[in-house]
Amino acid sequence: MAEKETKEVKTSEEPKTEVKTKEAPVLSEAQANPEKFLKEFDWHNYEEGIEQVADKKLEEFEKLVNENFVDTLNNEVVEGEVIHITDRDVIIDINAKSEGVISLNEFRYNPDLKLGDKVEVLIDVREDATGQLVLSHRKARVIKAWDRVNAAHDSGEIVNGFVKCRTKGGMIVDVFGIEAFLPGSQIDVK
């Protein structure tokens, strides 16, 4: 039998590591001394590179912004439009920089809510921790109901209410969506 000779060839290659050194960043004069740079900055030359906006166009832009965007103040009731309905939430556009989300539970009284419906909402918080606009339809309804109750009181108008339940000293009555106590001594049956 013929024997085969095998030669094992070993090459020893050690990985070469290259060491690169970074040069220290060169600071410009402005970065080295920002106070001096700001004092000596020539705004006229800076503005030459930017196209000037005519006052008429600026006024037109301001007018469009005022017409289309709502100044969102906390605890303000505004009208919004339903733009999306999910299985748990309703997304409302109030013409602010972002839309607000309201729980679908706040619309239980209105099962026919659909896209495009106009609803009154209260701007509860302009921006929460996640940057979301927090709205409340229930609170807006309560505020509007109190406005109606106060207007009726100021004008001396007699209002109709619905009896919800009887209590020991009278009745609980729903007036414009607000529960009110009606003492038994003031119940008038005609």
The 8 nearest C-alpha neighbors of each residue, nearest first, counted from 0:
[[1, 2, 3, 4, 5, 6, 7, 8],
 [2, 0, 3, 4, 5, 6, 7, 8],
 [1, 3, 0, 4, 5, 6, 7, 8],
 [4, 2, 5, 1, 0, 6, 7, 8],
 [3, 5, 2, 6, 1, 7, 8, 0],
 [4, 6, 3, 7, 8, 2, 1, 9],
 [7, 5, 8, 4, 9, 3, 10, 2],
 [6, 8, 9, 5, 4, 10, 11, 3],
 [7, 9, 6, 10, 5, 11, 12, 4],
 [10, 8, 11, 7, 12, 6, 13, 5],
 [11, 9, 12, 8, 13, 7, 14, 6],
 [10, 12, 9, 13, 14, 8, 15, 7],
 [13, 11, 10, 14, 15, 9, 16, 8],
 [12, 14, 15, 11, 16, 10, 9, 17],
 [15, 13, 16, 12, 11, 17, 10, 18],
 [14, 16, 13, 17, 12, 18, 11, 19],
 [17, 15, 14, 18, 13, 19, 12, 20],
 [16, 18, 19, 15, 14, 20, 13, 21],
 [17, 19, 16, 20, 15, 21, 14, 22],
 [20, 18, 17, 21, 16, 22, 15, 23],
 [19, 21, 22, 18, 23, 17, 24, 16],
 [22, 20, 23, 19, 24, 18, 25, 17],
 [21, 23, 24, 20, 25, 19, 26, 18],
 [22, 24, 25, 21, 26, 20, 27, 19],
 [25, 23, 26, 22, 21, 27, 30, 31],
 [24, 26, 23, 27, 22, 28, 30, 31],
 [27, 25, 30, 31, 24, 28, 29, 23],
 [26, 28, 30, 29, 31, 25, 32, 24],
 [27, 29, 31, 30, 32, 26, 36, 33],
 [30, 28, 33, 36, 27, 32, 31, 35],
 [31, 29, 27, 28, 32, 33, 26, 36],
 [30, 32, 28, 29, 26, 27, 33, 36],
 [31, 33, 29, 30, 34, 35, 28, 36],
 [34, 32, 36, 29, 35, 30, 37, 31],
 [35, 33, 37, 36, 32, 38, 29, 39],
 [34, 36, 38, 33, 37, 32, 39, 29],
 [35, 37, 33, 29, 39, 34, 38, 40],
 [36, 38, 40, 34, 39, 35, 33, 29],
 [39, 37, 35, 36, 40, 34, 33, 41],
 [38, 40, 36, 37, 35, 41, 34, 42],
 [41, 39, 37, 38, 36, 42, 35, 45],
 [42, 40, 43, 44, 39, 45, 38, 37],
 [43, 41, 45, 44, 46, 40, 47, 39],
 [42, 44, 46, 45, 41, 47, 40, 48],
 [45, 43, 47, 46, 42, 41, 48, 40],
 [44, 46, 42, 43, 47, 48, 41, 49],
 [47, 45, 49, 43, 48, 44, 42, 50],
 [48, 46, 44, 49, 45, 43, 50, 51],
 [47, 49, 46, 45, 50, 44, 51, 43],
 [50, 48, 46, 47, 51, 45, 52, 44],
 [49, 51, 52, 48, 47, 46, 53, 45],
 [50, 52, 49, 53, 46, 47, 48, 54],
 [53, 51, 54, 50, 57, 56, 55, 49],
 [52, 54, 55, 56, 57, 51, 58, 50],
 [53, 55, 57, 56, 58, 52, 59, 51],
 [56, 54, 58, 53, 57, 59, 52, 60],
 [57, 55, 59, 53, 58, 54, 60, 52],
 [56, 58, 54, 60, 55, 59, 61, 53],
 [59, 57, 61, 55, 60, 56, 54, 62],
 [60, 58, 56, 62, 57, 61, 55, 63],
 [61, 59, 57, 63, 62, 58, 56, 64],
 [60, 62, 58, 64, 59, 63, 65, 57],
 [61, 63, 59, 65, 60, 64, 58, 66],
 [64, 62, 66, 60, 65, 61, 67, 59],
 [63, 65, 61, 67, 62, 66, 68, 60],
 [64, 66, 62, 63, 67, 68, 61, 69],
 [67, 65, 63, 64, 68, 62, 69, 61],
 [66, 68, 64, 65, 63, 94, 69, 95],
 [69, 67, 94, 95, 64, 65, 66, 70],
 [68, 70, 95, 71, 94, 67, 93, 65],
 [71, 69, 72, 68, 95, 65, 94, 96],
 [72, 70, 69, 73, 125, 95, 122, 75],
 [71, 73, 75, 70, 74, 122, 125, 124],
 [72, 74, 122, 75, 123, 124, 125, 71],
 [75, 73, 122, 123, 121, 72, 76, 124],
 [74, 76, 122, 121, 73, 72, 77, 71],
 [77, 75, 121, 120, 139, 122, 119, 74],
 [78, 76, 120, 119, 75, 121, 79, 93],
 [77, 79, 119, 118, 120, 93, 117, 76],
 [80, 78, 93, 92, 118, 117, 91, 119],
 [79, 81, 117, 92, 91, 116, 115, 82],
 [80, 82, 91, 115, 114, 116, 83, 90],
 [81, 83, 114, 91, 90, 80, 115, 92],
 [84, 82, 90, 81, 89, 114, 85, 91],
 [83, 85, 89, 88, 90, 86, 82, 114],
 [86, 84, 88, 87, 89, 83, 103, 90],
 [85, 87, 88, 84, 103, 89, 102, 83],
 [88, 86, 103, 85, 102, 89, 104, 84],
 [89, 87, 102, 103, 85, 101, 84, 86],
 [88, 90, 84, 101, 100, 103, 83, 102],
 [91, 89, 100, 83, 99, 82, 81, 84],
 [90, 92, 81, 99, 80, 98, 82, 79],
 [91, 93, 98, 80, 79, 94, 81, 99],
 [92, 94, 79, 95, 91, 78, 80, 98],
 [95, 93, 68, 92, 69, 67, 96, 97],
 [94, 96, 68, 97, 69, 93, 98, 71],
 [95, 97, 94, 98, 68, 69, 93, 132],
 [98, 96, 95, 99, 132, 92, 94, 131],
 [99, 97, 92, 91, 90, 132, 93, 95],
 [98, 100, 132, 91, 90, 133, 134, 92],
 [99, 101, 90, 89, 91, 134, 88, 133],
 [102, 100, 89, 88, 134, 135, 103, 90],
 [101, 103, 88, 104, 105, 87, 89, 100],
 [102, 104, 88, 87, 105, 106, 89, 101],
 [105, 103, 102, 106, 107, 87, 88, 101],
 [104, 106, 103, 107, 137, 102, 136, 101],
 [105, 107, 109, 104, 108, 103, 110, 112],
 [108, 106, 109, 104, 105, 110, 103, 112],
 [107, 109, 106, 110, 105, 104, 111, 112],
 [110, 108, 106, 107, 111, 112, 105, 113],
 [109, 111, 112, 107, 108, 106, 113, 103],
 [112, 110, 109, 113, 108, 106, 107, 116],
 [111, 113, 110, 109, 116, 114, 106, 81],
 [114, 112, 116, 111, 115, 81, 84, 83],
 [113, 115, 81, 82, 116, 83, 112, 84],
 [114, 116, 81, 80, 82, 113, 117, 83],
 [117, 115, 81, 114, 80, 113, 118, 112],
 [116, 118, 80, 79, 115, 81, 78, 119],
 [119, 117, 79, 78, 80, 120, 116, 81],
 [118, 120, 78, 77, 79, 139, 136, 76],
 [121, 119, 136, 139, 135, 76, 77, 78],
 [120, 122, 76, 139, 135, 75, 134, 123],
 [123, 121, 134, 74, 73, 75, 124, 133],
 [122, 124, 134, 74, 133, 73, 121, 135],
 [125, 123, 133, 126, 73, 122, 132, 127],
 [126, 124, 132, 73, 133, 122, 71, 123],
 [125, 127, 132, 130, 131, 124, 133, 128],
 [126, 128, 130, 129, 131, 124, 132, 125],
 [127, 129, 130, 126, 131, 132, 124, 125],
 [128, 130, 127, 131, 126, 132, 133, 125],
 [131, 129, 126, 127, 128, 132, 125, 133],
 [130, 132, 126, 127, 129, 133, 99, 128],
 [131, 133, 99, 126, 125, 124, 134, 98],
 [134, 132, 124, 123, 99, 131, 125, 122],
 [135, 133, 122, 123, 121, 99, 101, 120],
 [136, 134, 121, 120, 137, 138, 101, 139],
 [135, 137, 120, 139, 138, 121, 140, 105],
 [136, 138, 140, 139, 135, 105, 141, 120],
 [137, 139, 141, 140, 136, 135, 142, 121],
 [140, 138, 121, 136, 120, 142, 137, 141],
 [139, 141, 143, 137, 138, 142, 144, 136],
 [140, 142, 144, 138, 139, 143, 145, 137],
 [143, 141, 145, 139, 144, 140, 138, 146],
 [142, 144, 146, 140, 145, 141, 139, 147],
 [145, 143, 141, 147, 146, 142, 175, 140],
 [146, 144, 148, 142, 147, 143, 149, 141],
 [145, 147, 143, 149, 144, 148, 150, 142],
 [148, 146, 150, 144, 145, 149, 151, 143],
 [149, 147, 145, 151, 150, 146, 152, 144],
 [148, 150, 152, 146, 151, 147, 145, 153],
 [151, 149, 147, 153, 152, 148, 146, 154],
 [152, 150, 156, 148, 154, 149, 153, 155],
 [151, 153, 149, 155, 150, 154, 148, 156],
 [154, 152, 150, 151, 155, 149, 156, 148],
 [153, 155, 151, 156, 152, 150, 149, 157],
 [156, 154, 152, 153, 151, 157, 150, 158],
 [157, 155, 151, 154, 158, 152, 153, 150],
 [158, 156, 155, 159, 151, 152, 154, 160],
 [159, 157, 156, 160, 151, 174, 148, 175],
 [160, 158, 174, 157, 161, 175, 173, 172],
 [159, 161, 174, 173, 172, 162, 158, 175],
 [160, 162, 173, 172, 163, 174, 159, 171],
 [161, 163, 172, 164, 171, 173, 160, 170],
 [164, 162, 172, 171, 161, 173, 165, 170],
 [165, 163, 171, 162, 170, 166, 172, 169],
 [164, 166, 170, 169, 171, 167, 163, 162],
 [165, 167, 169, 170, 168, 164, 171, 180],
 [166, 168, 169, 165, 170, 183, 182, 164],
 [169, 167, 166, 183, 182, 170, 165, 181],
 [170, 168, 183, 182, 166, 181, 167, 165],
 [169, 171, 165, 181, 166, 164, 180, 172],
 [170, 172, 180, 164, 163, 179, 162, 181],
 [171, 173, 162, 179, 161, 163, 178, 160],
 [172, 174, 178, 161, 160, 177, 176, 179],
 [173, 175, 160, 177, 176, 172, 178, 161],
 [176, 174, 144, 177, 173, 148, 160, 147],
 [175, 177, 174, 173, 144, 178, 141, 140],
 [178, 176, 174, 173, 175, 179, 144, 141],
 [177, 179, 173, 172, 174, 171, 176, 180],
 [180, 178, 172, 171, 173, 177, 181, 174],
 [179, 181, 171, 170, 172, 182, 178, 169],
 [180, 182, 170, 169, 171, 179, 183, 172],
 [183, 181, 169, 184, 185, 168, 180, 170],
 [182, 184, 169, 186, 185, 168, 181, 170],
 [183, 185, 182, 186, 169, 187, 181, 168],
 [186, 184, 183, 182, 187, 181, 169, 188],
 [187, 185, 183, 184, 188, 182, 181, 169],
 [186, 188, 185, 189, 184, 183, 182, 181],
 [187, 189, 186, 185, 183, 184, 162, 159],
 [188, 187, 186, 185, 159, 184, 157, 183]]
